Amino acid sequence: MKISFPSIVIALAALLFFVVRTPVRTVAAESGGTLSGTVKFEGTPPKPTKIDMSFDPNCAKAHPTPPTTEEVVTGAGGGLANVVVYVADGLANQTFQPPTQPVVLEQKGCVYVPHVIALQANQKLDVVNSDLTTHNIHPSPANNREWNMTQPHAVPIEQTFAREEVAIPVKCNVHPWMKGYIAVLKHPYFAVTDKSGHFEVKDLPPGTYTINAWQEKFGVQTQKVTVTAGQSANLEFVFKQ
């Protein structure tokens, strides 16, 4: 049977259209499981301390009511915010490319927003100064390069951290009340709890893992969990004074 050239062109075009329109599936996403849960504080949480920002009027006028420290932030039901939950062991020697999307740390109202951030090693960190004053951002790592940079309003800073470290304290040398933390992981399987203490880690390959929960005042708790393909596993961490 003789096939004409136009017929071949039409067939190839149809095949190309099918390939382009067919969604690409990732094996990791299909075969992975989800780890979720909550981190709670049991008992009466310590009261936050009011911050005196009168040193810099630009900072003080950003807050109709005096801001407070964020060492311990709890929500409904005792949910504990700003806790880094991450895989501490179980991934063997796998290596992971850092995401192309940067993580943003904003200086707003002369506080760090968010108070605790987490990113992957060699992932870009964008530091933003949204205040009408000059800041001086100064992370003090133990396992990474230390840097200390002055940042005027609206002047961007971009940095990276090469090695895993949970967690790096950050301060401002101009405004001594400004404190935060940066957690650096060598893999993408981590989360920071929200105001309700909730966390979720998606697409975790099947296996048994050691999971750490780090909190700046209470330290680290550890649990074991087994993750099954396509299923959800749940953990609850409880910190006490």
N, C-alpha and C positions, 0 to 999 in steps of 0.2 A: 504494500500500500504506500503510495506516495504522499508525503506530508509536505504541504506548502510552507514556504518561509514565513508568511504572515501568521499561519497557525502556530508555528514554533514561538514566534514573538509574543503572541497572545498568551500562550501557555506559560512562558517564562514570567510574563508580567503578572499573571494570576498567582503564580507561586511566590514571587517576590512580595506581592500584596499580603499574602497569607502569613509569610514569615515576619513581615514588619508589624502586622496587626496582632500577632500572637504574643501574649505577655510572656516575658522571661521569668522563669521561676528559679529561685535559689534553693539549693539543696539544704543549706543550713536552716533557712526559715521553715521549710516544710518538715524537717526531721527534728527540729529543736522543740524544747518545752519552755514553759513560762514559770518563773519563780516569783512569787508575790507574797505579801504579808504586811505586818505592821510592827512598828517599834513603839513601845509604851514606857511611860515612867510610872512607877508604883509608889504611892505615897504623896506627900505634899511637896510640890516642886519648890526650889528656892526662888525667892522673889527677885525679879530683875531690878537692877540698879538704874536710877535715872542718870542720864548723861548731860553734863553741863557743857553746852556748846557756845557759851557766851564769848569764849576766846576769839571766835570768828563769826561776826554778825551774819555773813552769808550763809553759814551753816544753821545758826539759831533760827533765822526767819523762815527756814524751810520746814519747820516743825511747829504747827499750831499748839501742840502739847509736847512736853519734854519727851524725847525718845528714851528708850531703855536698852540695856545690854541684851545680847542674844545668845548668851552661853547655854541657856536652857529655855527652849520654846516649846510649850505644850499646847495641845488643842483638846477638843472634845474627847472624853473617854480616856484622857491621859496620853493621847498620841504624841510622840516625841519627834519634832521636826529637826532637820539639818543633820541627820545621821547618815553616814556613808555605809551602804550595804554592798558587799562585793565578794566575788569568788577569790578566796585566798589560796586554795589548792584544789587540784583535780583536772587542770587543763594540760598537764604534762609540759612538754616543751613547745607547744604550738606558738606561732607568732601571728600577729594581727596587724594589718595596715591601719593607721589612724584615720579617722573620718576626715573628709575634706571640709566639713562644716565646722567653723570655729565655735568655741565656747566663749560667752560674753560675761565679763565681770564689770559691773557698772558701779561707779561712785556717784551716788545720788542722795542728796540730803546729808552729805558727809558721813555716810555709812556704806558698807559694801553690800551690794545687791546682786545675787543672793549672798547670804552670810557664809554659806559653804557651797563650793562648786566641786564637781568631779569631771575629769577629762582623761583622755587616753594619752600615753606617752607620745610625744611628737605631734600631738594635735594642737592646732593654733589656739592661742588664748588672746582674745581681743579685750583690752582694758579700755573702758570708756569713762571719761570725766564729764558728767552732765551738770556739774556744779559751777557756779560763777566764782570759783576760787581755785587756787592751785593746790594740787595734791602731790604726794610723794609716795608712790607705791613701792613696797619693800618686802618681798617674800624672803623668808629665812629658811631655806631647805637644809636638810642634812645629807641628802643623797643626790642633789642636783646643783646646778650653777646658781649662785646667789646673784640677784640683781636689785638695783635700787635706782628708780627713775623718777624724776620730777615730771609732772603732767599738768600743764595748764588746761583750762577749759577747752573742750572740743578738739583736743589734739590726741589722735589715736596712738595706742601702744600695742604692738603685737609681739608675743613671746611664745616659747615652747619649753617644755620640760622633757628631758631625754629619758629619764628613768623613773620607775615606779616609786612612789612615796606617799604614804597615807599617815598624816596629812601635813601639808606645809603651812605654817602660820604666816599670815600677811598683816602688815601694819602700814600706817601712814606716818612718816616722820614729821609731818606738819601738824596733823590732828591726832594726838595720842590715844583718843578713845576709839579710833577706827581699827577694828580687828576682824579678821576673817580667816578662812582656811581653804586651801586648794588640795584636793586629793588627786593623785596621778596614778593611774592603773595601766598595766601593760597589755590589757585586753579590754573588750567592750562590755563586759558583763558586770555592771555596777549600776547603782542608783542612789539618789539622795532622797530621803523621806520628805514628804510634803507636810503641810500644817497639821494633817490628821495622823501623821506617823506612817502613812502608807508608802510602800515601795513596790516596784515591778521591774523585773529583769526578763527580757524577751529573748527568744531564739537561742536558748542555752542548750548546747548539744547534750544528748542523753549521757548520763553518768552520775557518779557520786562525788559530791563536792564538799569542801569545807567553806562555810560562809562566815565572813566576819561582819560585825556591825560596829562601826567606830563613832564615838561621840566625844566631842572636845573636852568635856568635863568628867565624864564617867568612864572613859577608856574604851576597851574592846571586849565584845562578847563573841563567842564562836559556837556554831552549830553545824552538824552534818545534815545533808539532804541528798536524796536521790531524785534525779530528774528523768522523766520518761518522755519519749518522742510524742509530740502532739498533745501532751497532758500538762496540767498545772500542778505545781507543788507549792505548799504554803508553809511559811515560818512565822513565828512570833518571838520577838526579843523583848525582854523586860529589864529595864534598868532601875536601880534603886539608889537612894542617896547614900 
